[in-house]
């Protein structure tokens, strides 16, 4: 488990300056910020379109099945 810490919040705010996000997109941005803080390079998801705008920062892999 990766803790949603104050460092993640700072990362989220920085990320949202670089890649504007609003509404439900903020939740996706928070996941990416958490990944970046903890050095998690890949995300396995059914919602690859939701994370496409972050593809320069993380690797988005489609979940099969």
mmCIF file of the N, C-alpha and C atoms, coordinates in Angstrom:
data_MODEL
# 
_entry.id   MODEL 
# 
loop_
_atom_site.group_PDB 
_atom_site.id 
_atom_site.type_symbol 
_atom_site.label_atom_id 
_atom_site.label_alt_id 
_atom_site.label_comp_id 
_atom_site.label_asym_id 
_atom_site.label_entity_id 
_atom_site.label_seq_id 
_atom_site.pdbx_PDB_ins_code 
_atom_site.Cartn_x 
_atom_site.Cartn_y 
_atom_site.Cartn_z 
_atom_site.occupancy 
_atom_site.B_iso_or_equiv 
_atom_site.pdbx_formal_charge 
_atom_site.auth_seq_id 
_atom_site.auth_comp_id 
_atom_site.auth_asym_id 
_atom_site.auth_atom_id 
_atom_site.pdbx_PDB_model_num 
ATOM 1   N N  . UNK A 1 1  ? 0.840   -1.184 0.000   1.00 0.00 ? 1  UNK A N  1 
ATOM 2   C CA . UNK A 1 1  ? 0.000   0.000  0.000   1.00 0.00 ? 1  UNK A CA 1 
ATOM 3   C C  . UNK A 1 1  ? 0.876   1.235  0.000   1.00 0.00 ? 1  UNK A C  1 
ATOM 4   N N  . UNK A 1 2  ? 0.541   2.180  -0.844  1.00 0.00 ? 2  UNK A N  1 
ATOM 5   C CA . UNK A 1 2  ? 1.245   3.458  -0.901  1.00 0.00 ? 2  UNK A CA 1 
ATOM 6   C C  . UNK A 1 2  ? 0.380   4.497  -0.186  1.00 0.00 ? 2  UNK A C  1 
ATOM 7   N N  . UNK A 1 3  ? 0.942   5.069  0.860   1.00 0.00 ? 3  UNK A N  1 
ATOM 8   C CA . UNK A 1 3  ? 0.201   6.020  1.689   1.00 0.00 ? 3  UNK A CA 1 
ATOM 9   C C  . UNK A 1 3  ? -0.023  7.345  0.962   1.00 0.00 ? 3  UNK A C  1 
ATOM 10  N N  . UNK A 1 4  ? -1.203  7.899  1.111   1.00 0.00 ? 4  UNK A N  1 
ATOM 11  C CA . UNK A 1 4  ? -1.553  9.205  0.537   1.00 0.00 ? 4  UNK A CA 1 
ATOM 12  C C  . UNK A 1 4  ? -1.080  10.275 1.527   1.00 0.00 ? 4  UNK A C  1 
ATOM 13  N N  . UNK A 1 5  ? 0.192   10.648 1.415   1.00 0.00 ? 5  UNK A N  1 
ATOM 14  C CA . UNK A 1 5  ? 0.841   11.528 2.373   1.00 0.00 ? 5  UNK A CA 1 
ATOM 15  C C  . UNK A 1 5  ? 0.829   12.986 1.904   1.00 0.00 ? 5  UNK A C  1 
ATOM 16  N N  . UNK A 1 6  ? 1.384   13.851 2.733   1.00 0.00 ? 6  UNK A N  1 
ATOM 17  C CA . UNK A 1 6  ? 1.498   15.265 2.339   1.00 0.00 ? 6  UNK A CA 1 
ATOM 18  C C  . UNK A 1 6  ? 2.426   15.407 1.143   1.00 0.00 ? 6  UNK A C  1 
ATOM 19  N N  . UNK A 1 7  ? 3.394   14.526 1.020   1.00 0.00 ? 7  UNK A N  1 
ATOM 20  C CA . UNK A 1 7  ? 4.289   14.541 -0.143  1.00 0.00 ? 7  UNK A CA 1 
ATOM 21  C C  . UNK A 1 7  ? 3.499   14.220 -1.418  1.00 0.00 ? 7  UNK A C  1 
ATOM 22  N N  . UNK A 1 8  ? 2.573   13.290 -1.326  1.00 0.00 ? 8  UNK A N  1 
ATOM 23  C CA . UNK A 1 8  ? 1.714   12.960 -2.472  1.00 0.00 ? 8  UNK A CA 1 
ATOM 24  C C  . UNK A 1 8  ? 0.835   14.160 -2.821  1.00 0.00 ? 8  UNK A C  1 
ATOM 25  N N  . UNK A 1 9  ? 0.300   14.830 -1.816  1.00 0.00 ? 9  UNK A N  1 
ATOM 26  C CA . UNK A 1 9  ? -0.535  16.009 -2.059  1.00 0.00 ? 9  UNK A CA 1 
ATOM 27  C C  . UNK A 1 9  ? 0.262   17.096 -2.783  1.00 0.00 ? 9  UNK A C  1 
ATOM 28  N N  . UNK A 1 10 ? 1.495   17.319 -2.357  1.00 0.00 ? 10 UNK A N  1 
ATOM 29  C CA . UNK A 1 10 ? 2.356   18.290 -3.038  1.00 0.00 ? 10 UNK A CA 1 
ATOM 30  C C  . UNK A 1 10 ? 2.598   17.854 -4.480  1.00 0.00 ? 10 UNK A C  1 
ATOM 31  N N  . UNK A 1 11 ? 2.852   16.556 -4.665  1.00 0.00 ? 11 UNK A N  1 
ATOM 32  C CA . UNK A 1 11 ? 3.050   16.026 -6.013  1.00 0.00 ? 11 UNK A CA 1 
ATOM 33  C C  . UNK A 1 11 ? 1.810   16.191 -6.868  1.00 0.00 ? 11 UNK A C  1 
ATOM 34  N N  . UNK A 1 12 ? 0.646   15.997 -6.275  1.00 0.00 ? 12 UNK A N  1 
ATOM 35  C CA . UNK A 1 12 ? -0.621  16.169 -6.990  1.00 0.00 ? 12 UNK A CA 1 
ATOM 36  C C  . UNK A 1 12 ? -0.787  17.607 -7.457  1.00 0.00 ? 12 UNK A C  1 
ATOM 37  N N  . UNK A 1 13 ? -0.522  18.547 -6.581  1.00 0.00 ? 13 UNK A N  1 
ATOM 38  C CA . UNK A 1 13 ? -0.666  19.960 -6.952  1.00 0.00 ? 13 UNK A CA 1 
ATOM 39  C C  . UNK A 1 13 ? 0.292   20.338 -8.071  1.00 0.00 ? 13 UNK A C  1 
ATOM 40  N N  . UNK A 1 14 ? 1.507   19.842 -8.001  1.00 0.00 ? 14 UNK A N  1 
ATOM 41  C CA . UNK A 1 14 ? 2.490   20.090 -9.067  1.00 0.00 ? 14 UNK A CA 1 
ATOM 42  C C  . UNK A 1 14 ? 2.024   19.451 -10.370 1.00 0.00 ? 14 UNK A C  1 
ATOM 43  N N  . UNK A 1 15 ? 1.561   18.216 -10.285 1.00 0.00 ? 15 UNK A N  1 
ATOM 44  C CA . UNK A 1 15 ? 1.092   17.502 -11.475 1.00 0.00 ? 15 UNK A CA 1 
ATOM 45  C C  . UNK A 1 15 ? -0.084  18.219 -12.118 1.00 0.00 ? 15 UNK A C  1 
ATOM 46  N N  . UNK A 1 16 ? -0.992  18.746 -11.300 1.00 0.00 ? 16 UNK A N  1 
ATOM 47  C CA . UNK A 1 16 ? -2.159  19.441 -11.840 1.00 0.00 ? 16 UNK A CA 1 
ATOM 48  C C  . UNK A 1 16 ? -1.794  20.769 -12.492 1.00 0.00 ? 16 UNK A C  1 
ATOM 49  N N  . UNK A 1 17 ? -0.659  21.347 -12.124 1.00 0.00 ? 17 UNK A N  1 
ATOM 50  C CA . UNK A 1 17 ? -0.171  22.537 -12.812 1.00 0.00 ? 17 UNK A CA 1 
ATOM 51  C C  . UNK A 1 17 ? 0.356   22.172 -14.193 1.00 0.00 ? 17 UNK A C  1 
ATOM 52  N N  . UNK A 1 18 ? 0.986   21.005 -14.290 1.00 0.00 ? 18 UNK A N  1 
ATOM 53  C CA . UNK A 1 18 ? 1.567   20.535 -15.550 1.00 0.00 ? 18 UNK A CA 1 
ATOM 54  C C  . UNK A 1 18 ? 0.515   19.956 -16.488 1.00 0.00 ? 18 UNK A C  1 
ATOM 55  N N  . UNK A 1 19 ? -0.414  19.195 -15.925 1.00 0.00 ? 19 UNK A N  1 
ATOM 56  C CA . UNK A 1 19 ? -1.461  18.531 -16.703 1.00 0.00 ? 19 UNK A CA 1 
ATOM 57  C C  . UNK A 1 19 ? -2.797  18.868 -16.045 1.00 0.00 ? 19 UNK A C  1 
ATOM 58  N N  . UNK A 1 20 ? -3.477  19.887 -16.544 1.00 0.00 ? 20 UNK A N  1 
ATOM 59  C CA . UNK A 1 20 ? -4.730  20.318 -15.906 1.00 0.00 ? 20 UNK A CA 1 
ATOM 60  C C  . UNK A 1 20 ? -5.732  19.162 -15.758 1.00 0.00 ? 20 UNK A C  1 
ATOM 61  N N  . UNK A 1 21 ? -6.334  19.086 -14.585 1.00 0.00 ? 21 UNK A N  1 
ATOM 62  C CA . UNK A 1 21 ? -7.321  18.051 -14.279 1.00 0.00 ? 21 UNK A CA 1 
ATOM 63  C C  . UNK A 1 21 ? -8.430  18.681 -13.459 1.00 0.00 ? 21 UNK A C  1 
ATOM 64  N N  . UNK A 1 22 ? -9.648  18.221 -13.693 1.00 0.00 ? 22 UNK A N  1 
ATOM 65  C CA . UNK A 1 22 ? -10.777 18.727 -12.923 1.00 0.00 ? 22 UNK A CA 1 
ATOM 66  C C  . UNK A 1 22 ? -11.786 17.626 -12.694 1.00 0.00 ? 22 UNK A C  1 
ATOM 67  N N  . UNK A 1 23 ? -12.643 17.826 -11.711 1.00 0.00 ? 23 UNK A N  1 
ATOM 68  C CA . UNK A 1 23 ? -13.695 16.848 -11.419 1.00 0.00 ? 23 UNK A CA 1 
ATOM 69  C C  . UNK A 1 23 ? -13.125 15.491 -11.077 1.00 0.00 ? 23 UNK A C  1 
ATOM 70  N N  . UNK A 1 24 ? -13.667 14.456 -11.697 1.00 0.00 ? 24 UNK A N  1 
ATOM 71  C CA . UNK A 1 24 ? -13.229 13.082 -11.427 1.00 0.00 ? 24 UNK A CA 1 
ATOM 72  C C  . UNK A 1 24 ? -11.801 12.827 -11.893 1.00 0.00 ? 24 UNK A C  1 
ATOM 73  N N  . UNK A 1 25 ? -11.290 13.670 -12.787 1.00 0.00 ? 25 UNK A N  1 
ATOM 74  C CA . UNK A 1 25 ? -9.907  13.513 -13.261 1.00 0.00 ? 25 UNK A CA 1 
ATOM 75  C C  . UNK A 1 25 ? -8.901  13.722 -12.135 1.00 0.00 ? 25 UNK A C  1 
ATOM 76  N N  . UNK A 1 26 ? -9.288  14.446 -11.100 1.00 0.00 ? 26 UNK A N  1 
ATOM 77  C CA . UNK A 1 26 ? -8.394  14.691 -9.970  1.00 0.00 ? 26 UNK A CA 1 
ATOM 78  C C  . UNK A 1 26 ? -8.051  13.369 -9.280  1.00 0.00 ? 26 UNK A C  1 
ATOM 79  N N  . UNK A 1 27 ? -8.999  12.453 -9.221  1.00 0.00 ? 27 UNK A N  1 
ATOM 80  C CA . UNK A 1 27 ? -8.739  11.143 -8.608  1.00 0.00 ? 27 UNK A CA 1 
ATOM 81  C C  . UNK A 1 27 ? -7.673  10.390 -9.403  1.00 0.00 ? 27 UNK A C  1 
ATOM 82  N N  . UNK A 1 28 ? -7.766  10.456 -10.726 1.00 0.00 ? 28 UNK A N  1 
ATOM 83  C CA . UNK A 1 28 ? -6.760  9.814  -11.577 1.00 0.00 ? 28 UNK A CA 1 
ATOM 84  C C  . UNK A 1 28 ? -5.404  10.476 -11.375 1.00 0.00 ? 28 UNK A C  1 
ATOM 85  N N  . UNK A 1 29 ? -5.393  11.795 -11.321 1.00 0.00 ? 29 UNK A N  1 
ATOM 86  C CA . UNK A 1 29 ? -4.146  12.529 -11.109 1.00 0.00 ? 29 UNK A CA 1 
ATOM 87  C C  . UNK A 1 29 ? -3.539  12.174 -9.752  1.00 0.00 ? 29 UNK A C  1 
ATOM 88  N N  . UNK A 1 30 ? -4.368  11.958 -8.746  1.00 0.00 ? 30 UNK A N  1 
ATOM 89  C CA . UNK A 1 30 ? -3.865  11.580 -7.423  1.00 0.00 ? 30 UNK A CA 1 
ATOM 90  C C  . UNK A 1 30 ? -3.210  10.203 -7.457  1.00 0.00 ? 30 UNK A C  1 
ATOM 91  N N  . UNK A 1 31 ? -3.790  9.296  -8.227  1.00 0.00 ? 31 UNK A N  1 
ATOM 92  C CA . UNK A 1 31 ? -3.174  7.972  -8.391  1.00 0.00 ? 31 UNK A CA 1 
ATOM 93  C C  . UNK A 1 31 ? -1.805  8.116  -9.026  1.00 0.00 ? 31 UNK A C  1 
ATOM 94  N N  . UNK A 1 32 ? -1.713  8.929  -10.064 1.00 0.00 ? 32 UNK A N  1 
ATOM 95  C CA . UNK A 1 32 ? -0.444  9.132  -10.758 1.00 0.00 ? 32 UNK A CA 1 
ATOM 96  C C  . UNK A 1 32 ? 0.561   9.824  -9.840  1.00 0.00 ? 32 UNK A C  1 
ATOM 97  N N  . UNK A 1 33 ? 0.128   10.820 -9.095  1.00 0.00 ? 33 UNK A N  1 
ATOM 98  C CA . UNK A 1 33 ? 1.027   11.499 -8.154  1.00 0.00 ? 33 UNK A CA 1 
ATOM 99  C C  . UNK A 1 33 ? 1.574   10.507 -7.128  1.00 0.00 ? 33 UNK A C  1 
ATOM 100 N N  . UNK A 1 34 ? 0.716   9.634  -6.636  1.00 0.00 ? 34 UNK A N  1 
ATOM 101 C CA . UNK A 1 34 ? 1.144   8.610  -5.680  1.00 0.00 ? 34 UNK A CA 1 
ATOM 102 C C  . UNK A 1 34 ? 2.176   7.694  -6.316  1.00 0.00 ? 34 UNK A C  1 
ATOM 103 N N  . UNK A 1 35 ? 1.923   7.288  -7.546  1.00 0.00 ? 35 UNK A N  1 
ATOM 104 C CA . UNK A 1 35 ? 2.862   6.431  -8.260  1.00 0.00 ? 35 UNK A CA 1 
ATOM 105 C C  . UNK A 1 35 ? 4.218   7.105  -8.402  1.00 0.00 ? 35 UNK A C  1 
ATOM 106 N N  . UNK A 1 36 ? 4.207   8.371  -8.772  1.00 0.00 ? 36 UNK A N  1 
ATOM 107 C CA . UNK A 1 36 ? 5.460   9.093  -8.978  1.00 0.00 ? 36 UNK A CA 1 
ATOM 108 C C  . UNK A 1 36 ? 6.249   9.230  -7.677  1.00 0.00 ? 36 UNK A C  1 
ATOM 109 N N  . UNK A 1 37 ? 5.576   9.544  -6.592  1.00 0.00 ? 37 UNK A N  1 
ATOM 110 C CA . UNK A 1 37 ? 6.244   9.705  -5.300  1.00 0.00 ? 37 UNK A CA 1 
ATOM 111 C C  . UNK A 1 37 ? 6.876   8.391  -4.839  1.00 0.00 ? 37 UNK A C  1 
ATOM 112 N N  . UNK A 1 38 ? 6.179   7.279  -5.065  1.00 0.00 ? 38 UNK A N  1 
ATOM 113 C CA . UNK A 1 38 ? 6.662   5.981  -4.602  1.00 0.00 ? 38 UNK A CA 1 
ATOM 114 C C  . UNK A 1 38 ? 7.459   5.210  -5.657  1.00 0.00 ? 38 UNK A C  1 
ATOM 115 N N  . UNK A 1 39 ? 7.688   5.820  -6.807  1.00 0.00 ? 39 UNK A N  1 
ATOM 116 C CA . UNK A 1 39 ? 8.498   5.175  -7.837  1.00 0.00 ? 39 UNK A CA 1 
ATOM 117 C C  . UNK A 1 39 ? 7.831   3.976  -8.477  1.00 0.00 ? 39 UNK A C  1 
ATOM 118 N N  . UNK A 1 40 ? 6.509   4.037  -8.613  1.00 0.00 ? 40 UNK A N  1 
ATOM 119 C CA . UNK A 1 40 ? 5.751   2.959  -9.253  1.00 0.00 ? 40 UNK A CA 1 
ATOM 120 C C  . UNK A 1 40 ? 5.595   3.331  -10.733 1.00 0.00 ? 40 UNK A C  1 
ATOM 121 N N  . UNK A 1 41 ? 6.257   2.608  -11.646 1.00 0.00 ? 41 UNK A N  1 
ATOM 122 C CA . UNK A 1 41 ? 6.309   3.040  -13.037 1.00 0.00 ? 41 UNK A CA 1 
ATOM 123 C C  . UNK A 1 41 ? 5.133   2.621  -13.919 1.00 0.00 ? 41 UNK A C  1 
ATOM 124 N N  . UNK A 1 42 ? 4.368   1.596  -13.501 1.00 0.00 ? 42 UNK A N  1 
ATOM 125 C CA . UNK A 1 42 ? 3.336   1.052  -14.377 1.00 0.00 ? 42 UNK A CA 1 
ATOM 126 C C  . UNK A 1 42 ? 1.987   0.973  -13.677 1.00 0.00 ? 42 UNK A C  1 
ATOM 127 N N  . UNK A 1 43 ? 0.933   1.228  -14.462 1.00 0.00 ? 43 UNK A N  1 
ATOM 128 C CA . UNK A 1 43 ? -0.436  1.131  -13.965 1.00 0.00 ? 43 UNK A CA 1 
ATOM 129 C C  . UNK A 1 43 ? -1.206  0.154  -14.839 1.00 0.00 ? 43 UNK A C  1 
ATOM 130 N N  . UNK A 1 44 ? -1.803  -0.835 -14.231 1.00 0.00 ? 44 UNK A N  1 
ATOM 131 C CA . UNK A 1 44 ? -2.633  -1.821 -14.910 1.00 0.00 ? 44 UNK A CA 1 
ATOM 132 C C  . UNK A 1 44 ? -4.083  -1.432 -14.668 1.00 0.00 ? 44 UNK A C  1 
ATOM 133 N N  . UNK A 1 45 ? -4.831  -1.126 -15.742 1.00 0.00 ? 45 UNK A N  1 
ATOM 134 C CA . UNK A 1 45 ? -6.184  -0.593 -15.575 1.00 0.00 ? 45 UNK A CA 1 
ATOM 135 C C  . UNK A 1 45 ? -7.089  -0.941 -16.756 1.00 0.00 ? 45 UNK A C  1 
ATOM 136 N N  . UNK A 1 46 ? -8.388  -0.983 -16.478 1.00 0.00 ? 46 UNK A N  1 
ATOM 137 C CA . UNK A 1 46 ? -9.393  -1.091 -17.549 1.00 0.00 ? 46 UNK A CA 1 
ATOM 138 C C  . UNK A 1 46 ? -9.614  0.269  -18.204 1.00 0.00 ? 46 UNK A C  1 
ATOM 139 N N  . UNK A 1 47 ? -9.243  1.330  -17.515 1.00 0.00 ? 47 UNK A N  1 
ATOM 140 C CA . UNK A 1 47 ? -9.530  2.695  -17.971 1.00 0.00 ? 47 UNK A CA 1 
ATOM 141 C C  . UNK A 1 47 ? -8.302  3.365  -18.572 1.00 0.00 ? 47 UNK A C  1 
ATOM 142 N N  . UNK A 1 48 ? -7.738  2.766  -19.613 1.00 0.00 ? 48 UNK A N  1 
ATOM 143 C CA . UNK A 1 48 ? -6.511  3.308  -20.185 1.00 0.00 ? 48 UNK A CA 1 
ATOM 144 C C  . UNK A 1 48 ? -6.708  4.720  -20.738 1.00 0.00 ? 48 UNK A C  1 
ATOM 145 N N  . UNK A 1 49 ? -7.894  5.005  -21.238 1.00 0.00 ? 49 UNK A N  1 
ATOM 146 C CA . UNK A 1 49 ? -8.170  6.340  -21.767 1.00 0.00 ? 49 UNK A CA 1 
ATOM 147 C C  . UNK A 1 49 ? -8.090  7.416  -20.704 1.00 0.00 ? 49 UNK A C  1 
ATOM 148 N N  . UNK A 1 50 ? -8.484  7.077  -19.476 1.00 0.00 ? 50 UNK A N  1 
ATOM 149 C CA . UNK A 1 50 ? -8.446  8.038  -18.381 1.00 0.00 ? 50 UNK A CA 1 
ATOM 150 C C  . UNK A 1 50 ? -7.029  8.446  -18.025 1.00 0.00 ? 50 UNK A C  1 
ATOM 151 N N  . UNK A 1 51 ? -6.071  7.575  -18.295 1.00 0.00 ? 51 UNK A N  1 
ATOM 152 C CA . UNK A 1 51 ? -4.692  7.823  -17.896 1.00 0.00 ? 51 UNK A CA 1 
ATOM 153 C C  . UNK A 1 51 ? -3.785  8.153  -19.078 1.00 0.00 ? 51 UNK A C  1 
ATOM 154 N N  . UNK A 1 52 ? -4.341  8.241  -20.283 1.00 0.00 ? 52 UNK A N  1 
ATOM 155 C CA . UNK A 1 52 ? -3.541  8.506  -21.479 1.00 0.00 ? 52 UNK A CA 1 
ATOM 156 C C  . UNK A 1 52 ? -2.767  9.816  -21.364 1.00 0.00 ? 52 UNK A C  1 
ATOM 157 N N  . UNK A 1 53 ? -3.361  10.833 -20.735 1.00 0.00 ? 53 UNK A N  1 
ATOM 158 C CA . UNK A 1 53 ? -2.686  12.129 -20.651 1.00 0.00 ? 53 UNK A CA 1 
ATOM 159 C C  . UNK A 1 53 ? -1.449  12.079 -19.750 1.00 0.00 ? 53 UNK A C  1 
ATOM 160 N N  . UNK A 1 54 ? -1.292  11.004 -18.985 1.00 0.00 ? 54 UNK A N  1 
ATOM 161 C CA . UNK A 1 54 ? -0.134  10.842 -18.111 1.00 0.00 ? 54 UNK A CA 1 
ATOM 162 C C  . UNK A 1 54 ? 0.911   9.893  -18.701 1.00 0.00 ? 54 UNK A C  1 
ATOM 163 N N  . UNK A 1 55 ? 0.735   9.494  -19.951 1.00 0.00 ? 55 UNK A N  1 
ATOM 164 C CA . UNK A 1 55 ? 1.592   8.469  -20.547 1.00 0.00 ? 55 UNK A CA 1 
ATOM 165 C C  . UNK A 1 55 ? 3.055   8.895  -20.666 1.00 0.00 ? 55 UNK A C  1 
ATOM 166 N N  . UNK A 1 56 ? 3.338   10.185 -20.586 1.00 0.00 ? 56 UNK A N  1 
ATOM 167 C CA . UNK A 1 56 ? 4.730   10.637 -20.577 1.00 0.00 ? 56 UNK A CA 1 
ATOM 168 C C  . UNK A 1 56 ? 5.392   10.443 -19.218 1.00 0.00 ? 56 UNK A C  1 
ATOM 169 N N  . UNK A 1 57 ? 4.595   10.150 -18.209 1.00 0.00 ? 57 UNK A N  1 
ATOM 170 C CA . UNK A 1 57 ? 5.116   10.018 -16.842 1.00 0.00 ? 57 UNK A CA 1 
ATOM 171 C C  . UNK A 1 57 ? 5.076   8.593  -16.321 1.00 0.00 ? 57 UNK A C  1 
ATOM 172 N N  . UNK A 1 58 ? 4.078   7.821  -16.761 1.00 0.00 ? 58 UNK A N  1 
ATOM 173 C CA . UNK A 1 58 ? 3.928   6.435  -16.319 1.00 0.00 ? 58 UNK A CA 1 
ATOM 174 C C  . UNK A 1 58 ? 3.603   5.563  -17.536 1.00 0.00 ? 58 UNK A C  1 
ATOM 175 N N  . UNK A 1 59 ? 3.748   4.280  -17.373 1.00 0.00 ? 59 UNK A N  1 
ATOM 176 C CA . UNK A 1 59 ? 3.349   3.329  -18.409 1.00 0.00 ? 59 UNK A CA 1 
ATOM 177 C C  . UNK A 1 59 ? 1.971   2.810  -18.041 1.00 0.00 ? 59 UNK A C  1 
ATOM 178 N N  . UNK A 1 60 ? 1.027   2.960  -18.976 1.00 0.00 ? 60 UNK A N  1 
ATOM 179 C CA . UNK A 1 60 ? -0.350  2.521  -18.745 1.00 0.00 ? 60 UNK A CA 1 
ATOM 180 C C  . UNK A 1 60 ? -0.554  1.225  -19.525 1.00 0.00 ? 60 UNK A C  1 
ATOM 181 N N  . UNK A 1 61 ? -0.901  0.170  -18.797 1.00 0.00 ? 61 UNK A N  1 
ATOM 182 C CA . UNK A 1 61 ? -1.102  -1.144 -19.401 1.00 0.00 ? 61 UNK A CA 1 
ATOM 183 C C  . UNK A 1 61 ? -2.566  -1.534 -19.326 1.00 0.00 ? 61 UNK A C  1 
ATOM 184 N N  . UNK A 1 62 ? -3.134  -2.050 -20.417 1.00 0.00 ? 62 UNK A N  1 
ATOM 185 C CA . UNK A 1 62 ? -4.534  -2.466 -20.381 1.00 0.00 ? 62 UNK A CA 1 
ATOM 186 C C  . UNK A 1 62 ? -4.717  -3.756 -19.588 1.00 0.00 ? 62 UNK A C  1 
ATOM 187 N N  . UNK A 1 63 ? -5.707  -3.760 -18.737 1.00 0.00 ? 63 UNK A N  1 
ATOM 188 C CA . UNK A 1 63 ? -6.071  -4.947 -17.966 1.00 0.00 ? 63 UNK A CA 1 
ATOM 189 C C  . UNK A 1 63 ? -6.964  -5.812 -18.846 1.00 0.00 ? 63 UNK A C  1 
ATOM 190 N N  . UNK A 1 64 ? -6.581  -7.036 -19.070 1.00 0.00 ? 64 UNK A N  1 
ATOM 191 C CA . UNK A 1 64 ? -7.343  -7.955 -19.917 1.00 0.00 ? 64 UNK A CA 1 
ATOM 192 C C  . UNK A 1 64 ? -8.351  -8.724 -19.088 1.00 0.00 ? 64 UNK A C  1 
ATOM 193 N N  . UNK A 1 65 ? -9.508  -8.964 -19.701 1.00 0.00 ? 65 UNK A N  1 
ATOM 194 C CA . UNK A 1 65 ? -10.482 -9.829 -19.047 1.00 0.00 ? 65 UNK A CA 1 
ATOM 195 C C  . UNK A 1 65 ? -11.616 -9.156 -18.515 1.00 0.00 ? 65 UNK A C  1 
# 
